[in-house]
């Protein structure tokens, strides 16, 4: 029996069990090929469909060639001038709109044209009545308002929005025609998909919903007003594109006016569904649309019923969206709905997801500092958490400061690694609330009895009004506020113009010029000086919300509030602070004391080198790590309110304090604890306070050095008494401050000078002989390095350079090196504009000269670039070379080495180093024009160059409108003024550098006077100012200069030579046809160390950032002596004469864009 069964099974298996023809691997490869073929086929079908749609669009455009095609012209600040052929009508829609296909003339791209033709309706006769004319004017005002709104919508860019391109309003005798040009999207609307295919599958609906929510969230301050299936397109890639936002509904409402004929206008049918406006209305319409897509039919019944057959999360989501009676602001609820969270739209806290909270290190009025451990790398960090108000000016300043602090990298500075902002929807209980949830300000802020109002706390138990207590950022106007504003030369001529508010936070464009201003502005004080902390700067801007939103605010809005938190990730210093070390008897260990003091100085010198100041330096803000090295931290980003420091002396440890008499007029400028604040800060004299800059930190450092050198003070009262005497004038040291600290006492007295100009800088103090020499290990290292560097041909030097070049570049460094060069998206229009400017200038130059290119690199020459930061590099042998700072130096070297005796021009890039380490130098485009002639006393070369620059101005109408003046000066005349004012011969270079910074507004008068004082030149300032502030016709200045020409000294010869050359040049210019006004400006200081004769600038005054500033288009002069610098030792023959000018090509492009 069993045998028969086995035999039967064997026969069955032999008949039916056929072995596979291929192995499992071969089958896998076959399946992969089949899958690839399937994907390729689908891709081919999509491409065919897209090609078919484009062909249909092209056929539609070309159809009926006998009918003359109308070319419509659109203009905008964003996309420039667009010419579009209007094709055949595609559809006539409701709301009185006709849709046409379009074809952009220049680019060849397809577009869509919306047309609203508004015909006048004359009811009584063929003439308008007064009432009808009033209605017409009202309609025109509405259309003009729509144009203004459209200009703001042009700047909206989002992958799920259809881009608006242009708007044109044509007013005719019998009608007004409005044309709107929008991006062409190859695809169908959801309305068509709903009619053709019925219900949308749930997975695709999830995809649609995610993109729709993203688009609505991006619109934020704008409302769609007409969300529906017909206003949502699906492109060929299956992605959502929302169109008809904001304006279509507005034009449809205008169509309903009685003054327009409505025979051809088909308005929407009456429906039983209620309507809503504003943001809630958009979400209401979104919910109805999603419900229709899920069911395959339009929702027409009210109240809306959500089918129970849908997934639970989707039901909850739709219930929130279609809850018509709810008055909760929908965005915060919808984006955090469970269904939305599946789509990754719920906001997840980065702090919670990336860090594990370990310990609260401290808290105060600013917020809290928390010790955390990163979940990924396991390292410990300190995170500062501050609640902020994004709508305030103060927040923008804080954000700019945090950006800079995160880029400081020094071994003696607490590392600021990262910063980010999180937004949370929180219950109003325990959080300060307001009618605008985006502005969490206490109602007590508005009440006059602020001190008596109960303090409201957040969930950390901290007060939330950090905006009232945050001082302005510790930045000078020379600091690069953010690398995001830097652009390569190819991206600088952007057509998009920032608003004034945005510009206020950006770096000054003058810093990026090929050459800076060479004369002072009318206002001596700068608007962006760091210590300008008056009442106005502390005000919080009111939130600007659209009118449509304010009508949505109801009682339910107050149940939730949006809280914004700024997180700053910092290095964690686990050991102690300098305050602890002082209290433990630091004065007994002199070696450790001076080592720590040197490290503090090193850190301060680095901070000041970056153009920043600390402004809140005190022992509790100086930390010690596990290796007992100094880490300077807490840069005053969120210190106590200045009024607190002004009204009392605070003692951190003991809690005791001595109240000082508060001065209401001085409370707004105080920064830091009063025991460490410098006298000029505490006096709060704005003119003085603005100029002290880095020296405020040095005064604080003097107090700190005294505490480090003195015995620990047992009580807070003793500390206040001793330090108050130390702060006075004259300085009074305690009696028990023994003679063994005499060297220390001299350093302290130097640091505590009440006149900031008499205090040393951090770098000067580091180099001073008053400081004890470094400890043995550091001294030995310096000695080895000096010995190695002294013999550049030795083995040790080659080994050191080889090790430098053997370093590896990390992926992070590689990515970050030139990241700023690619932040500005490439613009075809900007590239065309630059090419046009380039060709126009080249065409003018070719009439006078030939193009010459000089070598890119030059050996570093400290003498020629004294006080100027260069983009410096090292080759494999250790030689230092520089990229060109300007084109003049390289050409002068080229002339000296090659005996050039011709005219030349060049348009090349020049470079400026960044303050950031490991970053690509900033690039600028400079245009240089030079004339080289044999030795000659003629001024024709100068006149020809000035005439050539004037030709460039005449080439561009926008430059003609700016009314450029030609400013002239002479290096001999300038030198004569300096010598006559009492400046010694050996200090002419330093005085010239100070005046150059003064005239380019890098220094104010008070700062310049302080620098003159350092060179013992303060007595010469008034005489000097009397001359350099003068400008006008040469005849008007001759009486003033008579005191120079009547002497029998070298000054007379210099002055006469300068006046003679200027007089000859002013006579030549009109003969050559130069029509621009010529002004002799005795304060013109343009690279006087490089020039030796006439110097000039083309200057116009323009409005920029709410003030009038000087715009320098071109600058140059004679530079015979510069060629002499580069001549070889065996060179013979006369030195050729050279005159050159540089033109800022970027400014020409920017001027055209602004027009």
Buried (B, 14 or more C-beta within 10 A) or exposed (E): EEEEEEEEEEEEEEEEEEEEEEEEEEEEEEEEEEEEEEEEEEEEEEEEEBEEBEEEBBEBBEEEEEEEEEEBEBEBEBBBEBEBBBBBEBEEBEBBBBBBBBBBEEEEBBBBBBBBBBBBBBEEEEEBEEEBEEBBEEBBEBBEEBBEBBBEBBEBEBEBBBBBBBBBBEEEEEBBBBBBBBBBBBBBBBBBBBBEEEEBEEEEBBBBBBBBBBBBEBBEEBBBBBBBBBBBBBBBEEBBBBBBBBBBBBBBEBBEBEBBBBEEBEEEEEEEBEEEBBBBBBBBBBBBBBBBBBBEEBBEEEEBEBEEEBEEBBBBBBBBBBBBEBBBBBBBBBBBBBBBBBBEBEEEEBBEEBBEEEEEBEBEBBBBBBBBBBEEEEEBBBBBBBBBBBBBBBBBBBBBBBBBBBBBEBEBBBBBBBBEBBEBBBEBEBBBBBEBBBBBBBEBBEEEEEEEBEEBEBEBEBBBBBBBBBBBBBBBBBBBBBBEBBBBBBBBBBBEBEEEEEBBBBBBBBBBBBBBBBBBBEEEBBEBBBBBBEEEEBEBBEBEBBEBBEEBBEEEBEEBBBBBBBBBBBBBBEBBBBBBBBBEEBBEEBEBBBBBBBBBBBBBBBBBBBBBBBBBBBBBBBBBBEEEBBBBBBBBBBBBBBBBBBBBBBBEEBEBBBEBEEEEEBBBBBBBBBBBBBBBBBBBEBEBBBBBBBBBBBBBBBBBBBBBBBBEBEEBBEBBBBBBEBBEEEBEBBEEBEEEBEBBBEBBBBBBBBEBBEBBBBBEBBEEEEBBEBEEEEEEEEEEEEEBEEEEEEEBBBEBBEEEEEEEEEEEEEEBEEEBBEEBEEBEBBEEBBEBBBEBBEEBBEEBBEEBEBEEEBEBBEEBBEEBEBBEEEEEEBEEBBBBBBBBBBBBBBBBBEEBEEBBBBBBBBBBBBBBEEBBBBBBBBBBBBBBBEEEEEBBBBBBBBBBBBBBBBBBEBBEEBEBBBBBBBBBBBBBBBBBBEBBEEBBBBBBBBBBBBBBBBBBBBBBBBBBBBBEBBEBBEEBBEBBEBBEEBEEBEEEBEEBBEEEEEBBBBBBBBBBBBBBBBEBBEEEEBEBEBBBBBBBBBBBBBBBBBBBBBBBBEEBBEEEBBBBBBBBBBBBBBBBBBBEEEEEEEBBBBBBBBBBBBBBBBBBBEE
